[in-house]
Amino acid sequence: MTIASFEPKRTRKGWQNLNSVLNESGSSSVNNLKSNASGNNYVRFADTQIQPGANISLFGFPLGKYVSSQLMVNSGIVVATTGPRNNDNLIQIDAAANPGNSGSPVLNSSGNLVGILSGGIKSFKKGPKNIEGFNFAIKSTVAERFLHSKGIQVIKSPSTQVQSRTVQYQKALRSVVHIACSM
């Protein structure tokens, strides 16, 4: 599975993205894009559920190529295994995420997929502003169910051997692509 990081378009209502949506009802959705890529440059799914406090890495293109065309990595932890309104399809992470990171893979310390970045909360209309650490990813189990419903099998890998972030980055270079979209 190749993970794509999308460059969203800014609208009057905020940032849009194509691959994942966190809407007002708190539900999440995943879409897939067909590619003619070949080979085994894909991210494997974690074989276990992620837990709060687990180390994660986020790979993508924050702010698209306005900043850099180089794949970027951020690190953090899983803060919670539910999202807004106790949505159990999401995990909350504290890794820095910005527009352009949408669709980025969230990997555990073994380099296996545990989530796909969906979005975050930066402020409330009434309440706190400049909020940090409220970023959400669709759980890999949700993506797995979606792919199975389309007849696509996923490959799981044991999450027992820790990989350095440098090793994870080298693998991500082969499996994470930037796709710029205009709407």
N, C-alpha and C positions, 0 to 999 in steps of 0.2 A: 504494500500500500504506500503510495507516495502521498505525502501531506503537502498541501498547498497553502501558502500564506497569501492572503488577498489584500490588495490595496483598495480600500473603500473610497467611496465618493462622499464628500461633505454635502449635506443638504440642509435646508432650513430646520429640519427636525433633528439633525444630528448626523452621525456617521452611519453609513449603510455597509453591510457586507453581504456576500453571496452565499457562503458555505454554511454559516450557522447563525441562528437568530435566537435571541433571548427576548421574548415579547412580554407584554404586560401581564399576561396570565402566568408567566413564570415557566412556560413550557419551552422545550428546546427541540430543535430539528437539525438534521444533518442531511446534506445533499452530497452527491458524488459527481465527479467529472470524469468522462471517459478520456483516456489517453492512449496513444499508440506506443508508449514507452515499453521497453522490454528489459529483461534482466531481473536480478534479485535485489535491486536497490529499494528496499521498502522497510518500513518500520514494523516491527513485530508488536503484537498486543501483549500486555502483561497477563500472566496467568493467575494473578491474585488481585483482590480488591485493594485499592490504595487506602491508607489510614491517615488520620490527622497527625501532623508532625513529620511525615515522610518528606525526604528531600526530593525536589523535582527540578527539571531543566525545561526551559521554554525556548524554542528555536523559531526564528521568523525574520520578518522584515518590517520592524516598527517604523511607521511613517513612510512606508513604501521605499522607493529609491530616492526620495528627497534628501535623505540623510546619507545613505550609502547603499551600494548594490551588494555589499557583503552580507552574508547570512550572519545574524546576530544571536547571541545566547544570553539569557537571563536565568538566574537561579532563585530558588525560594523553597518554600515548604507548602504542604497541603494544610490549609487553615481549618477547613471543615469539609465533610463529605456530603453536604447539602448546600443548595444555593438559596436565593431569595424565596421567602415563603416556604421554607423547608423543602424545596424542589430536590428530590433525590436523584434526578437525572444529571445534576451538576456537582462539581467540586469547587470549593473556593481556594484560590492560591494567592500567595503574596508576592509572587514574582512580578516585576514591572512589566506592564503590557500597555500598548498604545494602539491607536488605529493603524492598521497594517499588520498587526499580529493576529488578527482574526483568522482562524483556521490553522494556526500554528500548533504543532504537536507539543503536548506536555508529556515528558518522559520521566519515568522513575529512575532511581539510582542505578538500575541495571540496564538502562537505555531502552526500556519497553514502554509502549504507549499506554498512558493511563487517562488521557483526556485530550480534547481538541479545544483550543481557546475559543471562547464565544464572545466575551465582552466583560465589562466591568461597571462599577458604580463610581463615578467621580464626584458627584454632588447630588443634593436633593433640592427640589424647588423650595421646600420649606424645611430648613434644617442645616446640617453641617455642609460645608463646602471643602474643596481640596482633600477629598477622602483618598487614602492610600491603602493598598492591600485588599481591595475588594474586587478582585478579578475572578472570573468564572470560566470553567471549562466543562464541556459536555463530557460525561464519563465515557471511557472507552467501551464500556459494556453497552451503552446506548448506540454507539457507532457500530459495534459488532452486531447487535440485533438488526439495525438498519441494513447492513451489508448482507447478512443472512437472508433478509426478506427479499433481496435482489438477486439471490442465488450466488453470492460472492462469499467464499470461505476466507476466514482470517487465519493467520498463523500466530500461535501463542508461543511465548518463550518464558522459561522459568525466570523468576525475579530473585535469583539467589546470589548471583555474582555481581558485585559492584563494579561499574565502569567509571573511569575518570571522565570528567566533563569534556576533556580534550578528545578522548576516544569517541564519546557521544557526538561531539561536534563534527569529527571527520566522517562519521556515518551519516549525520544529518546533511552534510554537504552533498551527498549522493541521493538523498531522498526528499528533501524539502525544496520546493520551487516557488518562485515569486510569480504571481499572476496579477497583472494590473487590469482592473475592470473600470469601465465608465458606464454610468447608468443615466 
